Structures are given as C-alpha cells and as structure tokens.
Amino acid sequence: MILIMAVLFSLFYLFQINKMTFALCESKEIPEDKQPKVYRTVNILITILILSFFVQVLVST
C-alpha cells in the first residue's frame, strides 16, 4: 500500500517539477534549442531523487 502511494506521489511530483521547469524556461527566456537540455537535466536529477526515495521505502519496510 505504501509503495502504491509512493508511486502516485512520485508521478504527481514529477509533473509539478516539469510545470515549474516550464515556468523557469519562460521567465528566464531560455532559447528553444537549449530547453530540451534543461528538461533532460532536471528530469534525470528528479528521477534519481525518486529512485533513492523508493529504495529507502523498500529498505524500511
């Protein structure tokens, strides 16, 4: 049950981070050709954070 809640929270969290990344790109006027690199970097870092959270949840249960 905790794992299902963690997955749902992670999907919501990733969606919110992508919305904030979009707002950052708009406010800082990052060129269109550099935006995919920004998204890729943010998504990789957030995915590492989420995976470490999953490992912590699995180890603690």
PDB file of N, CA, C, O and CB in Angstrom:
ATOM      1  N   MET A   1       0.818  -1.192   0.000  1.00  0.00           N
ATOM      2  CA  MET A   1       0.000   0.000   0.000  1.00  0.00           C
ATOM      3  C   MET A   1       0.871   1.269   0.000  1.00  0.00           C
ATOM      4  O   MET A   1       0.596   2.233  -0.714  1.00  0.00           O
ATOM      5  CB  MET A   1      -0.936  -0.009   1.210  1.00  0.00           C
ATOM      6  N   ILE A   2       1.917   1.235   0.814  1.00  0.00           N
ATOM      7  CA  ILE A   2       2.806   2.397   0.872  1.00  0.00           C
ATOM      8  C   ILE A   2       3.502   2.598  -0.473  1.00  0.00           C
ATOM      9  O   ILE A   2       3.703   3.730  -0.912  1.00  0.00           O
ATOM     10  CB  ILE A   2       3.853   2.228   2.001  1.00  0.00           C
ATOM     11  N   LEU A   3       3.864   1.503  -1.117  1.00  0.00           N
ATOM     12  CA  LEU A   3       4.545   1.606  -2.410  1.00  0.00           C
ATOM     13  C   LEU A   3       3.637   2.229  -3.468  1.00  0.00           C
ATOM     14  O   LEU A   3       4.098   3.026  -4.285  1.00  0.00           O
ATOM     15  CB  LEU A   3       5.017   0.223  -2.873  1.00  0.00           C
ATOM     16  N   ILE A   4       2.360   1.875  -3.461  1.00  0.00           N
ATOM     17  CA  ILE A   4       1.405   2.454  -4.415  1.00  0.00           C
ATOM     18  C   ILE A   4       1.265   3.955  -4.174  1.00  0.00           C
ATOM     19  O   ILE A   4       1.243   4.743  -5.119  1.00  0.00           O
ATOM     20  CB  ILE A   4       0.022   1.759  -4.299  1.00  0.00           C
ATOM     21  N   MET A   5       1.171   4.340  -2.914  1.00  0.00           N
ATOM     22  CA  MET A   5       1.081   5.761  -2.592  1.00  0.00           C
ATOM     23  C   MET A   5       2.353   6.499  -2.999  1.00  0.00           C
ATOM     24  O   MET A   5       2.290   7.640  -3.457  1.00  0.00           O
ATOM     25  CB  MET A   5       0.816   5.953  -1.097  1.00  0.00           C
ATOM     26  N   ALA A   6       3.499   5.858  -2.834  1.00  0.00           N
ATOM     27  CA  ALA A   6       4.770   6.481  -3.212  1.00  0.00           C
ATOM     28  C   ALA A   6       4.845   6.683  -4.726  1.00  0.00           C
ATOM     29  O   ALA A   6       5.337   7.711  -5.192  1.00  0.00           O
ATOM     30  CB  ALA A   6       5.957   5.620  -2.730  1.00  0.00           C
ATOM     31  N   VAL A   7       4.362   5.710  -5.487  1.00  0.00           N
ATOM     32  CA  VAL A   7       4.367   5.833  -6.953  1.00  0.00           C
ATOM     33  C   VAL A   7       3.452   6.966  -7.391  1.00  0.00           C
ATOM     34  O   VAL A   7       3.824   7.768  -8.248  1.00  0.00           O
ATOM     35  CB  VAL A   7       3.927   4.506  -7.619  1.00  0.00           C
ATOM     36  N   LEU A   8       2.263   7.039  -6.813  1.00  0.00           N
ATOM     37  CA  LEU A   8       1.337   8.112  -7.175  1.00  0.00           C
ATOM     38  C   LEU A   8       1.906   9.476  -6.803  1.00  0.00           C
ATOM     39  O   LEU A   8       1.810  10.425  -7.581  1.00  0.00           O
ATOM     40  CB  LEU A   8      -0.016   7.904  -6.489  1.00  0.00           C
ATOM     41  N   PHE A   9       2.491   9.573  -5.629  1.00  0.00           N
ATOM     42  CA  PHE A   9       3.118  10.830  -5.215  1.00  0.00           C
ATOM     43  C   PHE A   9       4.258  11.203  -6.155  1.00  0.00           C
ATOM     44  O   PHE A   9       4.418  12.373  -6.502  1.00  0.00           O
ATOM     45  CB  PHE A   9       3.636  10.725  -3.773  1.00  0.00           C
ATOM     46  N   SER A  10       5.044  10.223  -6.566  1.00  0.00           N
ATOM     47  CA  SER A  10       6.182  10.489  -7.450  1.00  0.00           C
ATOM     48  C   SER A  10       5.727  10.997  -8.811  1.00  0.00           C
ATOM     49  O   SER A  10       6.338  11.908  -9.369  1.00  0.00           O
ATOM     50  CB  SER A  10       7.024   9.229  -7.624  1.00  0.00           C
ATOM     51  N   LEU A  11       4.668  10.420  -9.345  1.00  0.00           N
ATOM     52  CA  LEU A  11       4.147  10.888 -10.632  1.00  0.00           C
ATOM     53  C   LEU A  11       3.642  12.330 -10.519  1.00  0.00           C
ATOM     54  O   LEU A  11       3.906  13.160 -11.388  1.00  0.00           O
ATOM     55  CB  LEU A  11       3.011   9.961 -11.125  1.00  0.00           C
ATOM     56  N   PHE A  12       2.922  12.611  -9.452  1.00  0.00           N
ATOM     57  CA  PHE A  12       2.441  13.979  -9.215  1.00  0.00           C
ATOM     58  C   PHE A  12       3.617  14.941  -9.061  1.00  0.00           C
ATOM     59  O   PHE A  12       3.609  16.039  -9.618  1.00  0.00           O
ATOM     60  CB  PHE A  12       1.542  14.030  -7.956  1.00  0.00           C
ATOM     61  N   TYR A  13       4.621  14.521  -8.307  1.00  0.00           N
ATOM     62  CA  TYR A  13       5.801  15.349  -8.055  1.00  0.00           C
ATOM     63  C   TYR A  13       6.553  15.642  -9.352  1.00  0.00           C
ATOM     64  O   TYR A  13       6.960  16.778  -9.591  1.00  0.00           O
ATOM     65  CB  TYR A  13       6.734  14.658  -7.049  1.00  0.00           C
ATOM     66  N   LEU A  14       6.735  14.627 -10.181  1.00  0.00           N
ATOM     67  CA  LEU A  14       7.434  14.810 -11.455  1.00  0.00           C
ATOM     68  C   LEU A  14       6.659  15.757 -12.366  1.00  0.00           C
ATOM     69  O   LEU A  14       7.255  16.594 -13.044  1.00  0.00           O
ATOM     70  CB  LEU A  14       7.645  13.456 -12.154  1.00  0.00           C
ATOM     71  N   PHE A  15       5.337  15.627 -12.384  1.00  0.00           N
ATOM     72  CA  PHE A  15       4.504  16.527 -13.177  1.00  0.00           C
ATOM     73  C   PHE A  15       4.653  17.971 -12.704  1.00  0.00           C
ATOM     74  O   PHE A  15       4.783  18.881 -13.523  1.00  0.00           O
ATOM     75  CB  PHE A  15       3.035  16.098 -13.105  1.00  0.00           C
ATOM     76  N   GLN A  16       4.636  18.181 -11.406  1.00  0.00           N
ATOM     77  CA  GLN A  16       4.774  19.532 -10.857  1.00  0.00           C
ATOM     78  C   GLN A  16       6.154  20.120 -11.146  1.00  0.00           C
ATOM     79  O   GLN A  16       6.274  21.308 -11.447  1.00  0.00           O
ATOM     80  CB  GLN A  16       4.522  19.517  -9.350  1.00  0.00           C
ATOM     81  N   ILE A  17       7.188  19.297 -11.055  1.00  0.00           N
ATOM     82  CA  ILE A  17       8.539  19.766 -11.358  1.00  0.00           C
ATOM     83  C   ILE A  17       8.639  20.184 -12.822  1.00  0.00           C
ATOM     84  O   ILE A  17       9.287  21.182 -13.137  1.00  0.00           O
ATOM     85  CB  ILE A  17       9.579  18.673 -11.041  1.00  0.00           C
ATOM     86  N   ASN A  18       8.005  19.430 -13.717  1.00  0.00           N
ATOM     87  CA  ASN A  18       8.029  19.793 -15.136  1.00  0.00           C
ATOM     88  C   ASN A  18       7.279  21.100 -15.382  1.00  0.00           C
ATOM     89  O   ASN A  18       7.686  21.895 -16.228  1.00  0.00           O
ATOM     90  CB  ASN A  18       7.421  18.670 -15.985  1.00  0.00           C
ATOM     91  N   LYS A  19       6.191  21.327 -14.655  1.00  0.00           N
ATOM     92  CA  LYS A  19       5.484  22.607 -14.777  1.00  0.00           C
ATOM     93  C   LYS A  19       6.371  23.749 -14.309  1.00  0.00           C
ATOM     94  O   LYS A  19       6.395  24.807 -14.936  1.00  0.00           O
ATOM     95  CB  LYS A  19       4.172  22.587 -13.968  1.00  0.00           C
ATOM     96  N   MET A  20       7.102  23.550 -13.213  1.00  0.00           N
ATOM     97  CA  MET A  20       7.991  24.595 -12.709  1.00  0.00           C
ATOM     98  C   MET A  20       9.172  24.817 -13.651  1.00  0.00           C
ATOM     99  O   MET A  20       9.642  25.945 -13.797  1.00  0.00           O
ATOM    100  CB  MET A  20       8.497  24.235 -11.311  1.00  0.00           C
ATOM    101  N   THR A  21       9.653  23.755 -14.287  1.00  0.00           N
ATOM    102  CA  THR A  21      10.734  23.893 -15.265  1.00  0.00           C
ATOM    103  C   THR A  21      10.263  24.700 -16.463  1.00  0.00           C
ATOM    104  O   THR A  21      10.999  25.536 -16.987  1.00  0.00           O
ATOM    105  CB  THR A  21      11.240  22.512 -15.719  1.00  0.00           C
ATOM    106  N   PHE A  22       9.027  24.446 -16.896  1.00  0.00           N
ATOM    107  CA  PHE A  22       8.458  25.227 -17.994  1.00  0.00           C
ATOM    108  C   PHE A  22       8.377  26.702 -17.614  1.00  0.00           C
ATOM    109  O   PHE A  22       8.713  27.575 -18.414  1.00  0.00           O
ATOM    110  CB  PHE A  22       7.063  24.695 -18.370  1.00  0.00           C
ATOM    111  N   ALA A  23       7.928  26.976 -16.380  1.00  0.00           N
ATOM    112  CA  ALA A  23       7.837  28.369 -15.925  1.00  0.00           C
ATOM    113  C   ALA A  23       9.221  29.012 -15.861  1.00  0.00           C
ATOM    114  O   ALA A  23       9.379  30.188 -16.192  1.00  0.00           O
ATOM    115  CB  ALA A  23       7.156  28.442 -14.542  1.00  0.00           C
ATOM    116  N   LEU A  24      10.215  28.248 -15.440  1.00  0.00           N
ATOM    117  CA  LEU A  24      11.589  28.760 -15.406  1.00  0.00           C
ATOM    118  C   LEU A  24      12.071  29.116 -16.808  1.00  0.00           C
ATOM    119  O   LEU A  24      12.650  30.180 -17.026  1.00  0.00           O
ATOM    120  CB  LEU A  24      12.535  27.726 -14.770  1.00  0.00           C
ATOM    121  N   CYS A  25      11.824  28.213 -17.753  1.00  0.00           N
ATOM    122  CA  CYS A  25      12.254  28.466 -19.136  1.00  0.00           C
ATOM    123  C   CYS A  25      11.557  29.698 -19.707  1.00  0.00           C
ATOM    124  O   CYS A  25      12.161  30.469 -20.452  1.00  0.00           O
ATOM    125  CB  CYS A  25      11.966  27.238 -20.023  1.00  0.00           C
ATOM    126  N   GLU A  26      10.291  29.879 -19.357  1.00  0.00           N
ATOM    127  CA  GLU A  26       9.565  31.057 -19.842  1.00  0.00           C
ATOM    128  C   GLU A  26      10.064  32.347 -19.186  1.00  0.00           C
ATOM    129  O   GLU A  26      10.248  33.360 -19.862  1.00  0.00           O
ATOM    130  CB  GLU A  26       8.067  30.892 -19.584  1.00  0.00           C
ATOM    131  N   SER A  27      10.278  32.309 -17.887  1.00  0.00           N
ATOM    132  CA  SER A  27      10.666  33.541 -17.194  1.00  0.00           C
ATOM    133  C   SER A  27      12.103  33.956 -17.501  1.00  0.00           C
ATOM    134  O   SER A  27      12.397  35.149 -17.577  1.00  0.00           O
ATOM    135  CB  SER A  27      10.496  33.368 -15.696  1.00  0.00           C
ATOM    136  N   LYS A  28      12.995  32.991 -17.676  1.00  0.00           N
ATOM    137  CA  LYS A  28      14.400  33.307 -17.981  1.00  0.00           C
ATOM    138  C   LYS A  28      14.652  33.431 -19.470  1.00  0.00           C
ATOM    139  O   LYS A  28      15.774  33.704 -19.896  1.00  0.00           O
ATOM    140  CB  LYS A  28      15.313  32.246 -17.405  1.00  0.00           C
ATOM    141  N   GLU A  29      13.594  33.226 -20.271  1.00  0.00           N
ATOM    142  CA  GLU A  29      13.672  33.328 -21.731  1.00  0.00           C
ATOM    143  C   GLU A  29      14.812  32.476 -22.292  1.00  0.00           C
ATOM    144  O   GLU A  29      15.633  32.948 -23.079  1.00  0.00           O
ATOM    145  CB  GLU A  29      13.857  34.790 -22.150  1.00  0.00           C
ATOM    146  N   ILE A  30      14.840  31.225 -21.872  1.00  0.00           N
ATOM    147  CA  ILE A  30      15.840  30.269 -22.367  1.00  0.00           C
ATOM    148  C   ILE A  30      15.501  29.938 -23.817  1.00  0.00           C
ATOM    149  O   ILE A  30      14.346  29.647 -24.124  1.00  0.00           O
ATOM    150  CB  ILE A  30      15.879  28.961 -21.483  1.00  0.00           C
ATOM    151  N   PRO A  31      16.480  29.978 -24.707  1.00  0.00           N
ATOM    152  CA  PRO A  31      16.212  29.697 -26.121  1.00  0.00           C
ATOM    153  C   PRO A  31      15.628  28.291 -26.329  1.00  0.00           C
ATOM    154  O   PRO A  31      15.891  27.365 -25.561  1.00  0.00           O
ATOM    155  CB  PRO A  31      17.501  29.849 -26.936  1.00  0.00           C
ATOM    156  N   GLU A  32      14.831  28.170 -27.389  1.00  0.00           N
ATOM    157  CA  GLU A  32      14.156  26.904 -27.692  1.00  0.00           C
ATOM    158  C   GLU A  32      15.130  25.746 -27.872  1.00  0.00           C
ATOM    159  O   GLU A  32      14.809  24.615 -27.508  1.00  0.00           O
ATOM    160  CB  GLU A  32      13.318  27.054 -28.942  1.00  0.00           C
ATOM    161  N   ASP A  33      16.303  26.003 -28.421  1.00  0.00           N
ATOM    162  CA  ASP A  33      17.245  24.911 -28.672  1.00  0.00           C
ATOM    163  C   ASP A  33      17.915  24.410 -27.391  1.00  0.00           C
ATOM    164  O   ASP A  33      18.437  23.296 -27.373  1.00  0.00           O
ATOM    165  CB  ASP A  33      18.307  25.362 -29.659  1.00  0.00           C
ATOM    166  N   LYS A  34      17.912  25.209 -26.320  1.00  0.00           N
ATOM    167  CA  LYS A  34      18.525  24.780 -25.057  1.00  0.00           C
ATOM    168  C   LYS A  34      17.514  24.202 -24.072  1.00  0.00           C
ATOM    169  O   LYS A  34      17.905  23.577 -23.086  1.00  0.00           O
ATOM    170  CB  LYS A  34      19.240  25.946 -24.413  1.00  0.00           C
ATOM    171  N   GLN A  35      16.230  24.399 -24.322  1.00  0.00           N
ATOM    172  CA  GLN A  35      15.214  23.905 -23.400  1.00  0.00           C
ATOM    173  C   GLN A  35      15.215  22.386 -23.230  1.00  0.00           C
ATOM    174  O   GLN A  35      15.055  21.919 -22.103  1.00  0.00           O
ATOM    175  CB  GLN A  35      13.869  24.345 -23.866  1.00  0.00           C
ATOM    176  N   PRO A  36      15.387  21.591 -24.290  1.00  0.00           N
ATOM    177  CA  PRO A  36      15.419  20.132 -24.071  1.00  0.00           C
ATOM    178  C   PRO A  36      16.530  19.689 -23.122  1.00  0.00           C
ATOM    179  O   PRO A  36      16.354  18.740 -22.358  1.00  0.00           O
ATOM    180  CB  PRO A  36      15.587  19.420 -25.395  1.00  0.00           C
ATOM    181  N   LYS A  37      17.679  20.377 -23.169  1.00  0.00           N
ATOM    182  CA  LYS A  37      18.768  20.034 -22.260  1.00  0.00           C
ATOM    183  C   LYS A  37      18.397  20.355 -20.810  1.00  0.00           C
ATOM    184  O   LYS A  37      18.731  19.600 -19.897  1.00  0.00           O
ATOM    185  CB  LYS A  37      20.047  20.783 -22.658  1.00  0.00           C
ATOM    186  N   VAL A  38      17.709  21.474 -20.606  1.00  0.00           N
ATOM    187  CA  VAL A  38      17.267  21.841 -19.262  1.00  0.00           C
ATOM    188  C   VAL A  38      16.273  20.805 -18.742  1.00  0.00           C
ATOM    189  O   VAL A  38      16.399  20.337 -17.610  1.00  0.00           O
ATOM    190  CB  VAL A  38      16.631  23.253 -19.259  1.00  0.00           C
ATOM    191  N   TYR A  39      15.284  20.447 -19.563  1.00  0.00           N
ATOM    192  CA  TYR A  39      14.299  19.444 -19.170  1.00  0.00           C
ATOM    193  C   TYR A  39      14.964  18.103 -18.873  1.00  0.00           C
ATOM    194  O   TYR A  39      14.641  17.453 -17.878  1.00  0.00           O
ATOM    195  CB  TYR A  39      13.245  19.277 -20.266  1.00  0.00           C
ATOM    196  N   ARG A  40      15.883  17.694 -19.727  1.00  0.00           N
ATOM    197  CA  ARG A  40      16.558  16.410 -19.545  1.00  0.00           C
ATOM    198  C   ARG A  40      17.338  16.388 -18.233  1.00  0.00           C
ATOM    199  O   ARG A  40      17.276  15.414 -17.483  1.00  0.00           O
ATOM    200  CB  ARG A  40      17.499  16.126 -20.725  1.00  0.00           C
ATOM    201  N   THR A  41      18.067  17.460 -17.962  1.00  0.00           N
ATOM    202  CA  THR A  41      18.852  17.532 -16.728  1.00  0.00           C
ATOM    203  C   THR A  41      17.955  17.485 -15.494  1.00  0.00           C
ATOM    204  O   THR A  41      18.219  16.731 -14.557  1.00  0.00           O
ATOM    205  CB  THR A  41      19.698  18.808 -16.710  1.00  0.00           C
ATOM    206  N   VAL A  42      16.911  18.279 -15.494  1.00  0.00           N
ATOM    207  CA  VAL A  42      16.004  18.312 -14.348  1.00  0.00           C
ATOM    208  C   VAL A  42      15.331  16.956 -14.169  1.00  0.00           C
ATOM    209  O   VAL A  42      15.239  16.456 -13.049  1.00  0.00           O
ATOM    210  CB  VAL A  42      14.943  19.419 -14.523  1.00  0.00           C
ATOM    211  N   ASN A  43      14.859  16.358 -15.261  1.00  0.00           N
ATOM    212  CA  ASN A  43      14.164  15.081 -15.149  1.00  0.00           C
ATOM    213  C   ASN A  43      15.095  13.967 -14.673  1.00  0.00           C
ATOM    214  O   ASN A  43      14.672  13.107 -13.901  1.00  0.00           O
ATOM    215  CB  ASN A  43      13.547  14.704 -16.487  1.00  0.00           C
ATOM    216  N   ILE A  44      16.333  13.963 -15.110  1.00  0.00           N
ATOM    217  CA  ILE A  44      17.281  12.946 -14.647  1.00  0.00           C
ATOM    218  C   ILE A  44      17.554  13.117 -13.160  1.00  0.00           C
ATOM    219  O   ILE A  44      17.572  12.134 -12.419  1.00  0.00           O
ATOM    220  CB  ILE A  44      18.600  13.024 -15.445  1.00  0.00           C
ATOM    221  N   LEU A  45      17.764  14.341 -12.716  1.00  0.00           N
ATOM    222  CA  LEU A  45      18.034  14.579 -11.301  1.00  0.00           C
ATOM    223  C   LEU A  45      16.826  14.223 -10.427  1.00  0.00           C
ATOM    224  O   LEU A  45      16.993  13.642  -9.355  1.00  0.00           O
ATOM    225  CB  LEU A  45      18.426  16.040 -11.082  1.00  0.00           C
ATOM    226  N   ILE A  46      15.628  14.560 -10.870  1.00  0.00           N
ATOM    227  CA  ILE A  46      14.430  14.221 -10.105  1.00  0.00           C
ATOM    228  C   ILE A  46      14.205  12.720 -10.104  1.00  0.00           C
ATOM    229  O   ILE A  46      13.769  12.167  -9.095  1.00  0.00           O
ATOM    230  CB  ILE A  46      13.203  14.939 -10.673  1.00  0.00           C
ATOM    231  N   THR A  47      14.494  12.048 -11.214  1.00  0.00           N
ATOM    232  CA  THR A  47      14.355  10.595 -11.265  1.00  0.00           C
ATOM    233  C   THR A  47      15.319   9.919 -10.297  1.00  0.00           C
ATOM    234  O   THR A  47      14.950   8.943  -9.643  1.00  0.00           O
ATOM    235  CB  THR A  47      14.593  10.086 -12.688  1.00  0.00           C
ATOM    236  N   ILE A  48      16.532  10.414 -10.197  1.00  0.00           N
ATOM    237  CA  ILE A  48      17.488   9.877  -9.217  1.00  0.00           C
ATOM    238  C   ILE A  48      16.962  10.087  -7.802  1.00  0.00           C
ATOM    239  O   ILE A  48      17.059   9.193  -6.961  1.00  0.00           O
ATOM    240  CB  ILE A  48      18.878  10.548  -9.377  1.00  0.00           C
ATOM    241  N   LEU A  49      16.410  11.260  -7.541  1.00  0.00           N
ATOM    242  CA  LEU A  49      15.834  11.539  -6.229  1.00  0.00           C
ATOM    243  C   LEU A  49      14.676  10.587  -5.923  1.00  0.00           C
ATOM    244  O   LEU A  49      14.584  10.063  -4.813  1.00  0.00           O
ATOM    245  CB  LEU A  49      15.356  12.993  -6.157  1.00  0.00           C
ATOM    246  N   ILE A  50      13.803  10.363  -6.886  1.00  0.00           N
ATOM    247  CA  ILE A  50      12.656   9.471  -6.691  1.00  0.00           C
ATOM    248  C   ILE A  50      13.117   8.034  -6.489  1.00  0.00           C
ATOM    249  O   ILE A  50      12.582   7.328  -5.634  1.00  0.00           O
ATOM    250  CB  ILE A  50      11.696   9.555  -7.890  1.00  0.00           C
ATOM    251  N   LEU A  51      14.096   7.595  -7.259  1.00  0.00           N
ATOM    252  CA  LEU A  51      14.596   6.220  -7.103  1.00  0.00           C
ATOM    253  C   LEU A  51      15.238   6.013  -5.738  1.00  0.00           C
ATOM    254  O   LEU A  51      15.082   4.952  -5.135  1.00  0.00           O
ATOM    255  CB  LEU A  51      15.606   5.891  -8.206  1.00  0.00           C
ATOM    256  N   SER A  52      15.952   7.007  -5.253  1.00  0.00           N
ATOM    257  CA  SER A  52      16.535   6.877  -3.916  1.00  0.00           C
ATOM    258  C   SER A  52      15.441   6.841  -2.851  1.00  0.00           C
ATOM    259  O   SER A  52      15.582   6.155  -1.839  1.00  0.00           O
ATOM    260  CB  SER A  52      17.511   8.037  -3.637  1.00  0.00           C
ATOM    261  N   PHE A  53      14.360   7.571  -3.074  1.00  0.00           N
ATOM    262  CA  PHE A  53      13.217   7.518  -2.167  1.00  0.00           C
ATOM    263  C   PHE A  53      12.595   6.124  -2.167  1.00  0.00           C
ATOM    264  O   PHE A  53      12.269   5.592  -1.106  1.00  0.00           O
ATOM    265  CB  PHE A  53      12.167   8.570  -2.562  1.00  0.00           C
ATOM    266  N   PHE A  54      12.426   5.522  -3.362  1.00  0.00           N
ATOM    267  CA  PHE A  54      11.871   4.169  -3.450  1.00  0.00           C
ATOM    268  C   PHE A  54      12.757   3.158  -2.731  1.00  0.00           C
ATOM    269  O   PHE A  54      12.259   2.277  -2.031  1.00  0.00           O
ATOM    270  CB  PHE A  54      11.694   3.761  -4.915  1.00  0.00           C
ATOM    271  N   VAL A  55      14.047   3.284  -2.903  1.00  0.00           N
ATOM    272  CA  VAL A  55      14.976   2.368  -2.220  1.00  0.00           C
ATOM    273  C   VAL A  55      14.832   2.527  -0.709  1.00  0.00           C
ATOM    274  O   VAL A  55      14.823   1.540   0.026  1.00  0.00           O
ATOM    275  CB  VAL A  55      16.452   2.636  -2.658  1.00  0.00           C
ATOM    276  N   GLN A  56      14.722   3.749  -0.258  1.00  0.00           N
ATOM    277  CA  GLN A  56      14.566   3.979   1.177  1.00  0.00           C
ATOM    278  C   GLN A  56      13.249   3.375   1.684  1.00  0.00           C
ATOM    279  O   GLN A  56      13.215   2.790   2.767  1.00  0.00           O
ATOM    280  CB  GLN A  56      14.618   5.491   1.486  1.00  0.00           C
ATOM    281  N   VAL A  57      12.172   3.514   0.911  1.00  0.00           N
ATOM    282  CA  VAL A  57      10.888   2.952   1.313  1.00  0.00           C
ATOM    283  C   VAL A  57      10.964   1.420   1.334  1.00  0.00           C
ATOM    284  O   VAL A  57      10.456   0.783   2.257  1.00  0.00           O
ATOM    285  CB  VAL A  57       9.766   3.427   0.360  1.00  0.00           C
ATOM    286  N   LEU A  58      11.590   0.846   0.331  1.00  0.00           N
ATOM    287  CA  LEU A  58      11.687  -0.627   0.267  1.00  0.00           C
ATOM    288  C   LEU A  58      12.557  -1.188   1.369  1.00  0.00           C
ATOM    289  O   LEU A  58      12.265  -2.260   1.900  1.00  0.00           O
ATOM    290  CB  LEU A  58      12.238  -1.065  -1.081  1.00  0.00           C
ATOM    291  N   VAL A  59      13.620  -0.489   1.724  1.00  0.00           N
ATOM    292  CA  VAL A  59      14.509  -0.967   2.773  1.00  0.00           C
ATOM    293  C   VAL A  59      13.853  -0.841   4.144  1.00  0.00           C
ATOM    294  O   VAL A  59      14.043  -1.699   5.006  1.00  0.00           O
ATOM    295  CB  VAL A  59      15.827  -0.196   2.746  1.00  0.00           C
ATOM    296  N   SER A  60      13.089   0.215   4.344  1.00  0.00           N
ATOM    297  CA  SER A  60      12.479   0.441   5.654  1.00  0.00           C
ATOM    298  C   SER A  60      11.275  -0.451   5.917  1.00  0.00           C
ATOM    299  O   SER A  60      10.888  -0.622   7.073  1.00  0.00           O
ATOM    300  CB  SER A  60      12.069   1.877   5.781  1.00  0.00           C
ATOM    301  N   THR A  61      10.670  -1.024   4.880  1.00  0.00           N
ATOM    302  CA  THR A  61       9.501  -1.899   5.100  1.00  0.00           C
ATOM    303  C   THR A  61       9.893  -3.348   5.153  1.00  0.00           C
ATOM    304  O   THR A  61       9.036  -4.213   5.331  1.00  0.00           O
ATOM    305  CB  THR A  61       8.466  -1.699   4.010  1.00  0.00           C
TER     306      THR A  61
END
